[in-house]
Structure formats: structure tokens, C-alpha cells
Amino acid sequence: MLSSKRKRGVIGGGGEKEDVNPIHAIANLFDVSIVFAVALMVALVSRYKMTEVFSKEDYTIVKNPGKDNMEIITKKGKEVMRYKADTKTTEGSRGKGKKVGTAYQLENGEIVYIPDEP
């Protein structure tokens, strides 16, 4: 008696099996991690409103205003300058200045400076 055996396979598979390489999954994870890192950097820049750092315009940033560790960062053209007050010079210069005007902050956050009349 002849028995007919059928080969079962995937349609269009040609009967050959592809080798699955597990290292391909790690390559995909690397790609996903790069995309995640870039998204995280964009989110941090947006959250802390630091988009001025990447613009071509001139800017001045005051970090920790009114505190001992205050810094002023200024960008003019391609030159970036940082000024950090030294505690030795600020202690020695206290009381040596004079009042030259008054600054008011409006409700909308704008600051208006009014110089004193001589």
C-alpha cells in the first residue's frame, strides 16, 4: 500500500527555515535607547526653559538671583561669559555704593526702572 504523505509548510516559504539571531533584538534595543535619550534631552530643555541656549540671539541668564551663589551668564555673538560674584569682594564692597533709582515689577512680570533725579 502506498501512502501519500503531504509536506506541511508555510505558503511561499519554500520549505527553508530562517535562522533567528538573538543579537538582532539587542540592536533594536540600542535604537530604542537612542530615541529615548534624545526625547529625554528635548523634554529637559523644554521643561527648564533653556531653549535660548540653542538660539543664535544674544541673551543674559541670572541663576539664583539675590543669593550668595548667584551667577550671570551672558552670550554676545559666539562668546559666552560667566560672572560669579566672589564672597571676598562682595563683603569688602558693602556700603560703598549709592542708590541710583527704583525698580518696580508690574503684574504681568515686566520690570520698570525709574532713575532718581539728581
PyMOL commands that set and color helices and strands:
alter all, ss='L'
color gray80, all
select helices_A, chain A and resi 23-47+51-54+87-92
alter helices_A, ss='H'
color red, helices_A
select strands_A, chain A and resi 59-63+71-76+79-84+101-105+111-115
alter strands_A, ss='S'
color yellow, strands_A
deselect
rebuild
show_as cartoon
